Amino acid sequence: MALRAIAGKKTLTLGLGFGPSGAAAAASFPGLGSGLHARGLVTFSLPDLPYDYGALEPAISGEIMQLHHQKHHQTYITNYNKALEQLEEAMTKGDSSKVVHLQSAIKFNGGGHINHSIFWQNLKPANEGGGEPPHGSLGWAIDTDFGSLEALVKTMNAEGTALQGSGWVWLALDREVKKLKVETTANQDPLVTKGANLVPLLGIDVWEHAYYLQYKNVRPDYLKNIWKVMNWKYASGVYEKEVA
Amino acid sequence: MGFHLLSPSYCCGYQASPPISHGLLRFRPVTGIPKPSPKGQLHQSRRASKVLAYYGLTTPPYKLDALEPYMSQRTLELHWGKHHRDYVDSLNKQLVKSPLYGHTMEELIKVTYNNGNPLPEFNNAAQVWNHDFFWESMQSGGGKLPQGGVLQQIEKDFDSYSNFRDTFVESAMALFGSGWVWLVLRTEEKKLSVVRTSNAICPLVWGDIPIIGLDMWEHAYYLDYKDDREKYINTFMDNLVSWHAATVRMLRAEAFVNLGEPKIPVA
């Protein structure tokens, strides 16, 4: 399935500067894919943050944002590119066991790239509208499916706190039944691993690297504060496009 | 069947004082302590006859700054004082309402692992044990080479110490997400092996005997090494790992696993 996505979107990449997202449900992000191999394999590069590292303070420290972006996300991208290269080689050779063996590395690193690309879009500095509650159709949908925004936040925070180990907590739209859901995924599994119809509207990284330097082991405080820089406009945009 | 350096630190329902050596042996009667309850006298007297399982937080066998500069005091304060303590407190809270009683910590882990369908208490119980094992897997002035029987066994099962070391480091680097890396003695295959586990899982659940454990959860290294996992793992191998603890554990393990013909001197 990964191969299809790469081969199919090759020309799209050339024309529009977009990259294959590798996930069925993701919207398109600028800056995802750039370089092209001689054989046509797309390589991915680190997308720029739409704000300064320190712009999300005091909810998330500049130190964390810089490490998270420049080190962690970059590592996922580097390893994702490496795994894709190896996959291409294995496929060309018809080496099935290598192809299958690489899937976990692709899921982990590719998932890390997808998830973090969404995450950066999810966040916005408070003075640029971060934290402003959703209006319009998404706001109504939240009230319908959860009762209120507070109830949704409470649910997501509870799920995020209860998550053992590393993972993500998502506000998801089930595009088939047009309902909102709260989901969690383990490690770097993208949301689609929980359901092919799930579209990520908001994702919160609850890996320890996302908050440890600032909040230490107090994950609940991190979850409480991250809503102050949540970019509901992005979530609304994705939602409206899906239900239109 | 305990694989701790010092005596098993948990016994259900009891705690004694004063603490012995590093305060690992703790007993205190929990029966007869009425919990404050809105239900009043009747509830209290019923409560008084119930025995609760209760586990204690052990202290690492060294001061919290003993592992500097390889593992900072700050990390120990948080990792032991907050994370490890939280696991103990959460476990005890869970056990108030649970029928699980009468187990040593290792038994509790196997019972709550439930053959791969873990009960809610598993995560806390396993993490309590894992962290105890972890503190005891390290020492000030650690690292360097294993000695004697351990070195022999490593060379037998990995061809050389450096092969083992490379395998260990590689395994740790290849771990996705949170987890642990272990040097275990496989009870069935009767040989040493490197395994990595996710989240709270530990080799006890498969009946293997851990010899060394390394915490690869981010909270274990993030303050000291940020995202540089390789440096953390190498530092552990070169400066922290307690081969003394490993030797003691191997000795105990040999009581349960026949690693070969005993060397009986011929008269």
HADDOCK unambig.tbl for C-alpha pairs under 7 A between the chains (distance, minus, plus):
assign (segid A and resid 165 and name CA) (segid B and resid 178 and name CA) 5.35 0.50 0.50
assign (segid A and resid 165 and name CA) (segid B and resid 199 and name CA) 5.32 0.50 0.50
assign (segid A and resid 166 and name CA) (segid B and resid 177 and name CA) 5.68 0.50 0.50
assign (segid A and resid 166 and name CA) (segid B and resid 178 and name CA) 5.84 0.50 0.50
assign (segid A and resid 187 and name CA) (segid B and resid 177 and name CA) 5.11 0.50 0.50
assign (segid A and resid 208 and name CA) (segid B and resid 218 and name CA) 5.88 0.50 0.50
assign (segid A and resid 208 and name CA) (segid B and resid 219 and name CA) 6.46 0.50 0.50
assign (segid A and resid 209 and name CA) (segid B and resid 218 and name CA) 6.53 0.50 0.50
assign (segid A and resid 213 and name CA) (segid B and resid 223 and name CA) 6.50 0.50 0.50
assign (segid A and resid 217 and name CA) (segid B and resid 83 and name CA) 6.88 0.50 0.50
